[in-house]
Amino acid sequence: MIKAVVFDLYGTLIDSERVLAPNAKELLQSLSPDYLLGLSTTSSRWSAESILKNFGLLEFIKASTCGDEVSQL
């Protein structure tokens, strides 16, 4: 059985001012040994990865879908 958690970049991991949410890194560190962690965001891949790298979170995210990778309806 796969155990996974998907996070939204804005409003969950960082706020609208691009400030890391309290305890976000600690949460990802504690979940990563037991869960596949993913990210879903309307941001471009470049923007999302830049933000995650800046906060030292990229290493925890194993799957992601970004806004520039999906078609518009």
C-alpha positions as CSV (number, residue, x, y, z in Angstrom):
1,M,0.0,0.0,0.0
2,I,1.4,3.4,-1.0
3,K,1.0,6.1,1.6
4,A,1.2,9.6,0.2
5,V,0.6,13.2,1.1
6,V,0.2,16.0,-1.5
7,F,0.9,19.6,-0.6
8,D,-0.1,22.8,-2.2
9,L,2.8,25.2,-2.4
10,Y,1.0,28.5,-1.6
11,G,-1.1,28.6,1.6
12,T,0.4,25.3,2.9
13,L,4.2,25.4,2.7
14,I,4.7,29.1,2.1
15,D,2.4,32.1,2.5
16,S,1.6,34.7,-0.2
17,E,4.6,36.7,0.9
18,R,6.8,33.7,0.2
19,V,7.6,33.1,3.9
20,L,8.0,29.5,5.0
21,A,5.0,28.4,7.0
22,P,5.9,27.6,10.7
23,N,7.2,24.1,11.1
24,A,6.8,23.3,7.4
25,K,10.3,21.8,7.0
26,E,10.0,19.9,10.3
27,L,6.7,18.4,9.0
28,L,8.2,17.3,5.7
29,Q,11.2,15.8,7.6
30,S,8.9,13.8,9.9
31,L,6.6,12.6,7.1
32,S,9.3,11.7,4.5
33,P,10.5,8.4,5.9
34,D,7.0,6.9,5.8
35,Y,5.1,8.8,3.1
36,L,5.7,9.7,-0.6
37,L,5.4,13.5,-0.5
38,G,4.1,15.3,-3.6
39,L,3.4,18.9,-4.6
40,S,0.5,20.3,-6.7
41,T,0.7,24.0,-7.7
42,T,-0.4,26.4,-10.4
43,S,3.1,27.9,-10.3
44,S,5.5,27.0,-13.1
45,R,8.0,24.2,-12.4
46,W,10.9,26.7,-12.5
47,S,9.2,28.9,-9.8
48,A,8.1,26.0,-7.6
49,E,11.5,24.3,-7.7
50,S,13.3,27.6,-7.0
51,I,11.1,28.2,-4.0
52,L,11.5,24.7,-2.7
53,K,15.3,24.9,-3.2
54,N,15.5,28.2,-1.4
55,F,13.8,26.8,1.7
56,G,15.6,23.4,1.6
57,L,12.4,21.5,0.9
58,L,13.1,20.1,-2.6
59,E,14.7,17.0,-1.3
60,F,11.5,15.9,0.4
61,I,9.2,16.3,-2.7
62,K,9.2,13.1,-4.7
63,A,6.4,13.8,-7.2
64,S,4.9,17.1,-8.5
65,T,2.6,18.6,-11.0
66,C,3.0,22.2,-11.9
67,G,0.8,24.7,-13.7
68,D,2.9,24.9,-16.8
69,E,2.6,21.1,-17.3
70,V,-1.2,20.9,-17.6
71,S,-3.5,22.1,-20.3
72,Q,-6.0,24.9,-19.7
73,L,-9.6,24.0,-19.9
